[in-house]
Every structure is written in structure tokens, then in C-alpha cells.
Amino acid sequence: MMTSAPQRLAPAAPSRFAFLGESRAAIDLARMWLPLAASECTKQTPKQDRFIMVVPGFGADDRSTLPLRRFLKNRGYRAEGWGLGRNLAGADLPHTLDDLDPRWDVEPREPYNGEGGVPYLCDRLIERVRERYAEVQTPITLIGWSLGGYLAREAARDLPHIVDQVVTMGSPIVGGPKYTTAARFFKARKQDLDWIEAEIAKRESRPIEQPITAIYSKTDGVVGWTAAQDYYSKNVRHIEVRGSHIGLGFNPTVWGHVLDALGERYKQAA
């Protein structure tokens, strides 16, 4: 289902019942093989004018996005991972708020318990995107799964002449970790989730101009679906799918919507 201007609802974390439904990811994984095999048999001529970087979600690395990237490569796209290892929201990267690029303009806080970890990680992604752009000399499309989508959005915000569009899959656009099951991870580190939410909201004063496709599921058991919608950007298209959060990157229906966002009509294999 596609919507362009969703009704703004108060963000909320997914219910425990929804989290139990994440076991459906096994179904998405099983459904993935037919379209992937079909794409292997019908590989298309490489599209030299398109370059895609896929950013993994929290706790994952490039191995998690390999099926999607393989599928896109078979369709002719140059697609690669982010190349920054496991996405731990910056918790594994020693830093202080002073280490953040000034463009974040964050409020100082004491004590500091790592609340700026995601912006610090995003700075590394931005540097990586700049490096790849210098090498490939073509605009870069960013696709991000979960936290990877948030990182992709923020990189696009700061690189309007390098990133040409963004696709998010179940990404916490509103509130950061506050409305996700990952909130426990950050609270255990005594991080102030209200401070993080406020800093994220401040960034929206500078809207993202590039086209955005925001894919979400109302049965997402990891990221609250009302927090996965983009109420700020002018050039955004929302697509609701059925499925689990953990299975979004393996979901053939999501793959089809990704191709559509890239400007390609796609009929799924039966």
C-alpha cells in the first residue's frame, strides 16, 4: 500500500505481541530464494550511471544485506555494502561530543554516556560516501535497513550534491532508539533517550531535499511503525508492506519496491 502524506500519529514502541511476530522473518527468508535465483538466470547489462550503497541495521554488518545487493547487481546495478563493519550505533567507537562535526550543533550534556554515538558513526559514513563518490564519479543512492536508514537519511541531508535519493526500510525516523526494542540497549548504558530524540528533531529544521522512499510495516516488532514514517521531508513516498522487521531486507515485495524507487518496473517471480 502506498501513501504520500500519512496522518501524523504519536510515536510508540512496538508491542510485545508484535515482537513475537518477528519469527515470520523465516518466511521472508524462504520466499527470497525464488526471485534471487530468477535474477541469477536473467542478469542484466550493468548500469554504469547508477551506484548504490546499502547500510545495515543495528547489530548487523554487510553480510545481512548481501542477498539484496546480489539481487540488485543481477538487475544491473552497482551495489555494495557500507564497508564500516558491524553497525553498533557508535557504541564501539570511543568519542566525546567534541569529536562530532560542528554541523550537528548538539547541546552539551553532563554526564556524557555516549548519546552522540550515532552522529559520530554517521560522520564516518559521510566520509565513506565522499570517498566512494570521488572514485565512482556518479551520484550515490543510499538504501538503509533499520538504523541504517536513519544513517542514510542524515548522510543525504549533509551531502545533497552527492546522494541522489534514499530508501529506508523500517527505519527509526522519529525519536531514534526511543520507540524501538533497542531502547533497552541504550538505557542500560544510561543514555538519555529524550535528549537523543530532541537532537534528532532539531536536524529536521534543515529538510532533506532528495527523493525518499520510506518502507514500513505496521506489524514491525522492532521499530514502532508510527516512528518509521517521515513527517518532515517534502519529497517522500511511504509504502506499507506486510512482514517482520528482521525480514525486511529479505522480503521480495520490499525488493520490488526498491526497484520501483530506482525507476524500474518489476514483476515478482511467481
C-alpha positions as CSV (number, residue, x, y, z in Angstrom):
1,M,0.0,0.0,0.0
2,M,1.4,3.4,-0.9
3,T,0.7,6.7,0.9
4,S,2.2,10.1,0.3
5,A,1.0,12.1,3.3
6,P,0.4,9.9,6.3
7,Q,-1.7,11.1,9.2
8,R,0.7,12.1,12.0
9,L,0.3,9.8,15.0
10,A,2.1,9.8,18.3
11,P,5.2,7.6,18.0
12,A,5.1,4.5,20.1
13,A,7.3,1.4,20.6
14,P,6.1,-1.9,19.1
15,S,4.1,-4.1,21.4
16,R,5.5,-7.3,22.9
17,F,3.0,-9.2,20.7
18,A,4.5,-7.6,17.6
19,F,8.0,-8.6,18.7
20,L,6.8,-12.2,18.9
21,G,5.7,-12.0,15.3
22,E,9.3,-11.4,14.2
23,S,9.6,-15.2,13.8
24,R,7.9,-14.5,10.4
25,A,11.3,-13.5,9.1
26,A,11.9,-17.2,8.3
27,I,9.1,-16.9,5.8
28,D,10.7,-13.9,4.1
29,L,14.0,-15.7,4.0
30,A,12.4,-18.7,2.4
31,R,10.5,-16.6,-0.2
32,M,13.7,-14.8,-1.1
33,W,15.3,-17.7,-3.0
34,L,13.0,-17.9,-6.0
35,P,13.4,-14.2,-7.1
36,L,17.1,-14.3,-6.3
37,A,17.5,-17.5,-8.4
38,A,15.4,-15.9,-11.2
39,S,17.7,-12.9,-11.2
40,E,20.7,-15.1,-11.4
41,C,19.3,-16.6,-14.6
42,T,18.4,-13.2,-16.2
43,K,21.4,-11.0,-15.3
44,Q,21.1,-7.6,-16.9
45,T,23.7,-5.3,-18.5
46,P,25.4,-3.2,-15.9
47,K,24.0,0.3,-15.4
48,Q,27.1,2.5,-15.2
49,D,25.2,5.6,-14.3
50,R,23.8,4.1,-11.0
51,F,25.7,3.4,-7.8
52,I,24.1,2.1,-4.7
53,M,25.4,1.7,-1.1
54,V,23.4,-0.4,1.3
55,V,23.7,0.4,5.0
56,P,22.9,-2.4,7.5
57,G,20.8,-2.2,10.6
58,F,21.7,-2.1,14.3
59,G,23.9,-5.1,15.3
60,A,24.4,-6.2,11.7
61,D,27.1,-5.9,9.1
62,D,27.3,-6.2,5.3
63,R,26.6,-9.9,5.4
64,S,23.0,-9.1,6.3
65,T,22.5,-7.0,3.1
66,L,24.2,-9.4,0.7
67,P,21.0,-11.0,-0.7
68,L,19.5,-7.6,-1.5
69,R,22.8,-6.4,-3.0
70,R,23.2,-9.6,-5.1
71,F,19.7,-9.1,-6.4
72,L,20.4,-5.5,-7.4
73,K,23.6,-6.5,-9.0
74,N,21.8,-9.1,-11.1
75,R,19.5,-6.3,-12.2
76,G,22.5,-4.4,-13.5
77,Y,23.1,-2.0,-10.6
78,R,26.4,-1.4,-9.0
79,A,25.6,-2.1,-5.3
80,E,27.9,-2.5,-2.4
81,G,27.9,-2.5,1.4
82,W,28.9,0.3,3.6
83,G,32.3,-1.2,4.4
84,L,32.3,0.0,8.0
85,G,31.9,-3.3,9.8
86,R,29.2,-4.1,12.3
87,N,26.7,-1.3,13.0
88,L,26.7,-0.9,16.8
89,A,25.3,2.7,16.7
90,G,28.7,4.1,17.6
91,A,28.8,2.3,20.9
92,D,32.1,0.7,19.9
93,L,33.7,3.9,18.8
94,P,35.4,5.9,21.6
95,H,34.5,9.6,21.3
96,T,33.2,12.7,23.0
97,L,30.6,15.2,21.8
98,D,33.6,17.5,20.8
99,D,34.5,14.9,18.2
100,L,31.3,15.4,16.3
101,D,31.3,17.5,13.2
102,P,30.1,21.1,14.0
103,R,27.1,20.6,11.7
104,W,25.4,18.5,14.3
105,D,25.2,21.5,16.6
106,V,24.3,19.4,19.6
107,E,23.5,20.7,23.1
108,P,26.3,19.9,25.6
109,R,25.4,17.4,28.3
110,E,27.0,16.2,31.5
111,P,27.5,13.4,32.2
112,Y,28.0,12.1,28.7
113,N,27.2,8.5,28.3
114,G,27.7,8.1,24.5
115,E,24.4,9.7,23.4
116,G,26.3,11.1,20.3
117,G,27.4,7.7,19.1
118,V,25.1,7.5,16.1
119,P,26.0,11.0,14.9
120,Y,29.7,10.1,15.3
121,L,29.1,6.9,13.3
122,C,27.2,8.9,10.7
123,D,30.3,11.2,10.3
124,R,32.2,8.0,9.3
125,L,29.5,7.1,6.8
126,I,29.6,10.5,5.3
127,E,33.4,10.3,4.9
128,R,32.9,6.9,3.3
129,V,30.3,8.2,0.8
130,R,32.5,11.1,-0.1
131,E,35.4,8.7,-0.8
132,R,33.3,6.4,-3.0
133,Y,31.8,9.4,-4.9
134,A,35.3,10.6,-5.7
135,E,36.1,7.2,-7.1
136,V,32.9,6.3,-9.0
137,Q,32.2,9.9,-10.1
138,T,28.4,9.3,-10.1
139,P,25.7,10.2,-7.6
140,I,25.1,7.6,-4.9
141,T,21.8,6.1,-3.9
142,L,21.6,5.1,-0.2
143,I,19.5,2.2,1.0
144,G,19.3,1.7,4.7
145,W,17.7,-1.0,6.8
146,S,16.5,0.0,10.3
147,L,19.2,2.2,11.9
148,G,21.0,2.1,8.6
149,G,18.1,4.0,7.1
150,Y,18.5,6.7,9.7
151,L,22.2,7.0,8.9
152,A,21.4,7.1,5.2
153,R,18.9,10.0,5.7
154,E,21.4,12.0,7.7
155,A,24.2,11.4,5.2
156,A,21.8,12.6,2.4
157,R,20.9,15.7,4.4
158,D,24.6,16.7,4.6
159,L,25.6,15.5,1.1
160,P,22.8,16.9,-1.2
161,H,25.1,17.1,-4.3
162,I,26.4,13.5,-3.8
163,V,23.4,11.4,-2.6
164,D,20.7,11.4,-5.2
165,Q,18.0,9.5,-3.3
166,V,17.3,7.4,-0.1
167,V,15.3,4.3,0.5
168,T,14.6,3.4,4.2
169,M,13.3,0.0,5.4
170,G,11.7,0.0,8.8
171,S,14.0,2.9,10.0
172,P,13.5,4.9,13.2
173,I,13.0,8.3,11.7
174,V,11.3,9.8,14.8
175,G,12.9,9.5,18.2
176,G,15.9,7.4,17.4
177,P,16.0,4.3,19.6
178,K,13.3,5.6,22.0
179,Y,10.5,3.8,20.1
180,T,12.3,0.6,19.3
181,T,13.2,-2.6,21.2
182,A,16.8,-1.4,21.1
183,A,15.9,1.2,23.7
184,R,16.9,-1.3,26.4
185,F,20.4,-1.4,24.9
186,F,20.8,2.4,25.3
187,K,19.1,2.6,28.6
188,A,21.5,0.0,30.0
189,R,24.3,2.4,29.1
190,K,22.4,5.2,31.0
191,Q,21.9,7.2,27.8
192,D,19.3,9.9,27.8
193,L,16.8,8.9,25.1
194,D,14.8,12.2,25.5
195,W,18.0,14.2,24.7
196,I,18.6,12.0,21.7
197,E,15.0,12.5,20.5
198,A,15.3,16.3,20.8
199,E,18.6,16.4,18.9
200,I,17.1,14.3,16.1
201,A,14.1,16.6,15.9
202,K,16.5,19.7,15.6
203,R,18.0,18.2,12.5
204,E,14.7,18.4,10.7
205,S,14.9,22.2,10.6
206,R,17.1,21.6,7.6
207,P,14.9,19.3,5.4
208,I,16.2,16.6,3.2
209,E,15.6,17.6,-0.4
210,Q,16.3,14.4,-2.3
211,P,13.6,11.8,-3.1
212,I,12.9,9.4,-0.2
213,T,11.1,6.1,-0.2
214,A,10.1,5.1,3.3
215,I,9.1,1.4,3.6
216,Y,7.5,0.3,6.8
217,S,5.3,-2.4,8.3
218,K,2.5,-2.0,10.8
219,T,3.5,-5.4,12.2
220,D,7.1,-4.4,12.7
221,G,8.2,-5.9,16.1
222,V,11.4,-3.9,16.4
223,V,10.7,-0.3,15.3
224,G,7.3,1.3,16.1
225,W,5.7,1.8,12.7
226,T,4.5,5.3,13.6
227,A,8.1,6.2,14.2
228,A,9.2,4.8,10.8
229,Q,7.3,7.4,8.8
230,D,8.7,10.7,7.5
231,Y,6.5,13.6,8.5
232,Y,9.2,16.2,7.7
233,S,10.6,15.8,4.1
234,K,8.7,17.3,1.2
235,N,9.7,14.7,-1.4
236,V,8.8,11.4,0.3
237,R,6.8,8.4,-0.6
238,H,5.5,6.0,2.0
239,I,5.0,2.3,1.2
240,E,3.4,-0.1,3.7
241,V,4.3,-3.7,3.4
242,R,3.3,-6.8,5.3
243,G,6.1,-8.5,7.2
244,S,8.6,-8.6,10.0
245,H,11.3,-6.1,10.7
246,I,14.0,-8.7,10.7
247,G,12.8,-9.9,7.3
248,L,12.6,-6.6,5.5
249,G,15.9,-7.0,3.8
250,F,15.0,-10.5,2.5
251,N,11.4,-9.7,1.6
252,P,10.8,-10.0,-2.2
253,T,8.0,-7.5,-2.0
254,V,10.4,-4.9,-0.5
255,W,12.9,-5.7,-3.2
256,G,10.2,-4.9,-5.8
257,H,9.5,-1.5,-4.1
258,V,13.3,-0.8,-4.1
259,L,13.4,-1.4,-7.8
260,D,10.4,0.8,-8.3
261,A,12.2,3.6,-6.3
262,L,15.1,3.2,-8.7
263,G,12.8,3.8,-11.6
264,E,12.4,0.2,-12.7
265,R,9.1,-1.6,-13.0
266,Y,9.4,-5.1,-11.6
267,K,7.1,-8.1,-11.6
268,Q,7.9,-10.7,-8.9
269,A,8.6,-14.2,-9.8
270,A,5.6,-16.4,-9.1
